[in-house]
Amino acid sequence: MTPLCRLDEITDPGSRGFRLGAGADWRALFVVRQGGRIFAYENSCPHTGSPLDWRPDGFLDLEKRHILCATHGAVFRIEDGYCLAGPCPGQGLKPVAITIESGFICLIPGDAVTAA
């Protein structure tokens, strides 16, 4: 397992971004905590491939009810990454497999890369 951070380091609701790996193998992802549940996605809008965050760790709209793309304003459901509005309706964010182990949010083996 590759630990990302402690669960209690993300507010509920809240989000946090991560950049893992190095060189050509780097990867950007983010985690959203909502209602005691944790969701993780690649930090890439399906419309253009641009990062979603509008400020560091800022992946949610002001009400913290949806994921919001800073580039084009696309709105995604937190629980499944499905695009509800914007330039990519019906598309979705790419999920990342995670689990909670001893209070840490971790990538599940097979989805892990070496943390930078």
C-alpha positions in Angstrom: 0.0 0.0 0.0 1.1 3.5 -0.7 0.0 5.9 2.1 -1.2 9.3 0.9 -2.0 11.1 4.1 -3.8 10.5 7.4 -7.6 10.5 7.2 -7.9 13.2 9.8 -5.8 15.6 7.6 -8.8 16.1 5.3 -11.8 17.9 6.7 -15.3 16.5 6.2 -16.3 17.7 3.6 -13.0 18.5 2.1 -10.4 17.6 -0.6 -6.7 17.3 -1.0 -4.5 16.8 -4.1 -1.4 14.7 -4.5 1.4 14.4 -7.0 3.1 11.0 -7.0 6.1 9.7 -8.8 8.7 11.5 -10.8 9.8 12.2 -14.4 7.6 10.6 -17.0 5.9 8.4 -14.3 4.4 11.2 -12.2 0.7 11.2 -11.5 -1.7 13.7 -10.1 -4.7 12.6 -8.1 -7.0 14.0 -5.4 -9.1 12.7 -2.6 -12.5 14.0 -1.4 -13.9 13.3 2.0 -17.7 13.6 2.4 -20.0 12.3 5.0 -17.4 9.9 6.4 -16.7 8.4 2.9 -13.6 8.8 0.8 -13.4 9.1 -3.0 -10.3 9.4 -5.2 -9.8 10.5 -8.8 -7.1 11.3 -11.3 -6.7 15.1 -11.3 -7.6 15.5 -15.0 -10.7 16.9 -16.5 -12.2 14.6 -19.1 -12.8 17.6 -21.4 -9.3 18.9 -21.8 -7.1 16.9 -19.5 -6.4 20.0 -17.4 -6.1 19.9 -13.6 -9.3 20.4 -11.8 -8.2 22.4 -8.7 -8.8 26.1 -8.6 -6.3 26.6 -5.7 -4.1 24.1 -3.9 -6.4 21.3 -2.6 -9.5 23.2 -4.0 -11.5 20.6 -5.8 -15.0 21.3 -4.4 -17.5 24.0 -5.2 -18.2 26.7 -2.6 -21.0 24.6 -1.0 -18.7 21.5 -1.0 -21.4 19.5 -2.7 -19.7 18.8 -6.0 -16.3 18.6 -7.6 -15.7 21.6 -9.8 -13.3 22.0 -12.7 -11.5 25.3 -12.5 -10.8 25.5 -16.2 -14.3 25.2 -17.7 -16.6 25.0 -14.7 -17.7 21.4 -15.2 -19.5 20.0 -12.2 -19.0 16.4 -11.1 -20.8 14.2 -8.5 -18.5 13.4 -5.6 -19.6 9.8 -5.2 -18.9 8.6 -8.8 -17.2 11.4 -10.7 -20.0 11.7 -13.2 -20.2 15.1 -15.0 -23.5 16.8 -14.3 -22.9 20.1 -16.1 -20.4 21.8 -18.2 -18.5 21.0 -21.5 -18.3 17.2 -20.8 -21.8 16.1 -19.6 -22.1 12.3 -19.3 -18.4 11.8 -19.1 -16.6 11.0 -15.8 -13.5 11.4 -13.8 -11.2 8.4 -13.7 -11.4 6.8 -10.2 -8.4 5.8 -8.2 -8.6 2.7 -5.9 -7.9 3.6 -2.3 -8.5 2.2 1.2 -8.2 3.2 4.8 -5.4 1.4 6.8 -4.6 2.3 10.4 -6.0 5.8 9.9 -4.1 6.4 6.6 -5.7 6.9 3.2 -3.7 4.5 0.9 -3.5 3.6 -2.7 -4.5 -0.1 -3.3 -1.7 -2.2 -4.7 -1.9 -2.2 -8.5 -2.9 1.5 -8.5 0.2 2.6 -6.5 3.3 4.5 -7.7 6.3 5.5 -5.6 5.5 8.7 -3.7 7.9 11.6 -4.6 
